[in-house]
């Protein structure tokens, strides 16, 4: 592997699914080889102070963006950091933590792409953009079960934060290499997280696998559940990969095989027979279930992280350009 960490950014609004995606990728890569950083830890004010000041955690002025950028620069060169810790349960700050980066670093949070200096530190940049109706469901479920809020309080918080989401969070989409949007199919029960499809916007900032080779409607059985097409996102041409929640294990294995064969290192993390650890989620009653759209999303992002590591190992450093 490269002598410096490979850094993945996962940015999105509150309850967009960042932590779920992060945990899955860390499990695929091996948790001992992954350092996870949450940019919520860099809040400037605690919960009580934010309420008194009338400022939301989504606002840049409520976060130490300069320290995030500084710490990313240190991590990129393999140096340790002393990271602050924001406690979501208490709304206060805990003592800082000494972090020595592993082979892979995943940085997830609200404002990870807010500065040019921070953006230049990532090898792969992902933005999560679920439909707002679905994100609202996820936020209500999370904040009422884990953070002690009532449903009314969560909905009021969303209403107050909407202007900050529109001004500061959503514009970061344009800096991403991959936009991930999980969404319910028209006929699905919106309350079932496991019935979700995924739409992956693949920007040409980094080289993606040539999905057109195997996803051909006239020759491949994959096209009934997995499709690739050309589109535009924020005015720029992109490829769009769509994976339906009803994709079969055989279809998933075929796409998985393509990715594993393209990068030898990936074979360590996925199986040509299908890796049952990919896409696992915990259901509402505590059972472990598998989502194929999530599995393939995790695998595609892992592919890009390992490809970046392979490039640097070959002493061919590549600077990922920022979109103009």
C-alpha positions, 0 to 999 in steps of 0.5 A: 500500500501507499506510504500515506493514508488514502482519504475518503470524504463522505459529506451530506446533510444531517441523517443523510446516511453518512454513518451507515455508509461509513461503517459499511466501508470500514467493515469491508476494508477491515476496521483495523486498517480504517480511521474514521473522523467525524467533522461534527467534532469540530463544532465551535459551540456546544448545543446550549451555546448554539441555542442561545446564539440562534445558530445551527451546526450546519453554518460554517461560522459554527465550525472550525473549518480551518482546523478541519483543513489543517488536520486533513493536511496532517492526516494526508501526510500520515501525521497524527492529530489531537482531535476534539470530540463532540458528544451527541448524547450530552451536546457538550465536548469531551476530552480530545483524542489522539489519532494516528491515521491508519492505511485508510481514513474516512472523513464524514460530516456536514461541511467536509468540502467547504474549503478548497484546502480541505477538498484537495486532501481527499482521494475520493469524494462522495456526497449523499443526497437522499430525497428530503422526505426520506431524510426526514424519516431517517432523522426523526427515527434516529433523533427520537431513538438515540438523541432523546428528541420528540418528533415535533422537536426534530421536525421544528429543527429541520424547518429552522435549518432548511435555509442553512441546508440550502445555502451551505450543505447542498452546494457541496454536491458539486465538489463530489466524485460520486453522488449517492441517492438512496430512494424508495421505488414507487411501489415500495413501502417508504418506511422499509429502508431495505427496499431502497433503490440507489442512484449513483452519479459518477462524475468524470473527475476520477476514472470509473469502471466501464459499466457499459461493457456488461450492462447492455440491455440487448445482451445482459440480464443485469439491465432488468435491475442495474442500468447505466445511462448518460445524464447531466448533474448540476449542468455537467455531463455524468454517467448514472448507475441505477441499482434496484432494491429487487436486484438478485444475488446473481446480478450482484455477483456478476457486477461484483466479479467485474470490479474484483477482476479489474483491481487485484487488490479488491479480491481481498475484500470481495468474493466472486461468490458474493461477500455476505458482509457487503451491504449488511444493515440491522433491521428495526427488530435487531436482525441483520439483513442485506441490501444489494444496492448498499452492497454495490455502493460500498464495493464501488467506493472501496474500488476507488479507494484501492485504485487510489492506493494502487496508483500511489504504490506505483509511484504515479501520484495523481491529483484529483482536479476540483471541478470548475 
